[in-house]
Every structure is written in C-alpha cells, then in structure tokens.
C-alpha cells in the first residue's frame, strides 16, 4: 500500500496541474491494478480541507469534497468512521479540524477537548474555556 500526501490529493481533486494530475492518476491506476487502496492520513485530510478553502470553496463545498474522498473505495482514509462523524458535526456547527481532534481524542480516552470556540458547546466532547474579550491580555510567560 502506498500513501499520498496533500499535494497529490489536491492535484487529484482540483485537476489544476495537468502534468501532476496525469502522474497522480497514473499512480491511482497502478494501485487499482494491484487491488490496493491509497492510504490517506487524517493529517492529509485536514490539510486538504484547508487548501480547498483557499480555492474559494465554502465550508459546505469543502465538507462535500472531503466526504467524497472518504467514501471513495480507491482510498483508505485513516479512521474514516471518525472523519465521517466529524463531517456530520461540522455541517451543524464548528470546523472540521476541531471535530476530528475531539473525536480522535475521545477514541484515545480524552475526557474533554478544551476550546475557546463557543459554537461547539452543544457537543459533549468539548469544554468551552471561559474568557472575557474586554480584559487586557496578559503577557504569556516563556516556556
């Protein structure tokens, strides 16, 4: 089994570079002939979602493309069940990366994922950290 990084996934999805697209599709065809899927890590999925947002796709369009990638039998997406759950949640509120992080954490035994993002307060995996926008930020001590 071979894996693709973000650059190859983006060429496959956007078809924006004819030479690289031909190479990517050729590698995909080789994998199909061997009866193997191409491995896509969750890191690559999250990077891909970010890159797609730079192509002026809105959130719904980006999630649709990521869903299609997860459902494509030519690819084996790491923790695809977690990704599909994260996509469903992101369609309601929040961003895909934070839902993936929280759900992966939950699968690893994390009790709560802390965030400042109040939009995800209805999801039990999150703990919203309190803050007041009116307070002058304090300098962060060096680590």
HUGI-V790367 format. One record per backbone hydrogen bond with DSSP energy under -0.5 kcal/mol. CO is the residue of the C=O (numbers start at 1). NH is the residue of the N-H. E is the energy in kcal/mol with one decimal. If there is no record, write none. Layout:
# HUGI-V790367
co=CO nh=NH e=E
co=CO nh=NH e=E
This chain:
# HUGI-V790367
co=2 nh=39 e=-2.9
co=5 nh=9 e=-2.0
co=6 nh=10 e=-2.9
co=7 nh=11 e=-1.9
co=8 nh=12 e=-2.4
co=9 nh=13 e=-2.5
co=10 nh=14 e=-3.1
co=11 nh=15 e=-2.1
co=17 nh=21 e=-3.0
co=18 nh=22 e=-2.1
co=19 nh=23 e=-1.7
co=20 nh=24 e=-2.8
co=21 nh=25 e=-3.0
co=22 nh=26 e=-1.8
co=23 nh=27 e=-2.3
co=24 nh=28 e=-2.2
co=25 nh=29 e=-2.4
co=26 nh=30 e=-2.1
co=27 nh=31 e=-2.2
co=28 nh=32 e=-2.3
co=29 nh=33 e=-2.4
co=30 nh=34 e=-1.7
co=31 nh=35 e=-0.6
co=31 nh=36 e=-2.9
co=32 nh=35 e=-1.0
co=37 nh=2 e=-0.5
co=38 nh=76 e=-3.0
co=39 nh=4 e=-2.1
co=40 nh=78 e=-2.9
co=41 nh=45 e=-2.1
co=42 nh=46 e=-2.5
co=43 nh=47 e=-2.5
co=44 nh=48 e=-2.7
co=45 nh=49 e=-2.4
co=46 nh=50 e=-2.0
co=47 nh=51 e=-2.8
co=48 nh=52 e=-2.8
co=49 nh=53 e=-1.5
co=50 nh=54 e=-0.9
co=51 nh=54 e=-1.0
co=52 nh=55 e=-1.3
co=52 nh=57 e=-1.3
co=53 nh=56 e=-1.0
co=58 nh=62 e=-2.7
co=59 nh=63 e=-2.8
co=60 nh=64 e=-2.0
co=61 nh=65 e=-2.1
co=62 nh=66 e=-2.5
co=63 nh=67 e=-2.5
co=64 nh=68 e=-2.2
co=65 nh=69 e=-2.1
co=66 nh=70 e=-2.4
co=67 nh=71 e=-1.9
co=68 nh=72 e=-0.8
co=69 nh=72 e=-0.7
co=71 nh=73 e=-0.6
co=72 nh=75 e=-2.2
co=74 nh=38 e=-2.5
co=75 nh=77 e=-0.6
co=76 nh=40 e=-2.5
co=77 nh=80 e=-1.2
co=79 nh=82 e=-0.7
co=79 nh=83 e=-2.2
co=80 nh=84 e=-2.8
co=81 nh=85 e=-1.8
co=82 nh=86 e=-2.7
co=83 nh=87 e=-2.5
co=84 nh=88 e=-2.2
co=85 nh=89 e=-2.1
co=86 nh=90 e=-2.7
co=87 nh=91 e=-1.8
co=88 nh=92 e=-0.6
co=89 nh=92 e=-1.1
co=89 nh=93 e=-2.5
co=95 nh=99 e=-1.8
co=96 nh=100 e=-2.7
co=97 nh=101 e=-2.6
co=98 nh=102 e=-2.3
co=99 nh=103 e=-2.6
co=100 nh=104 e=-2.7
co=101 nh=105 e=-2.3
co=102 nh=106 e=-2.5
co=103 nh=107 e=-2.1
co=104 nh=108 e=-1.2
co=105 nh=108 e=-0.7
co=105 nh=110 e=-3.0
co=106 nh=109 e=-1.6
co=112 nh=114 e=-0.6
co=113 nh=127 e=-2.1
co=115 nh=129 e=-3.3
co=116 nh=118 e=-0.9
co=117 nh=120 e=-1.3
co=118 nh=121 e=-1.6
co=120 nh=123 e=-2.0
co=122 nh=124 e=-0.5
co=123 nh=126 e=-1.9
co=125 nh=113 e=-3.3
co=127 nh=115 e=-2.2
co=127 nh=129 e=-0.6
co=131 nh=133 e=-0.5
co=132 nh=135 e=-1.0
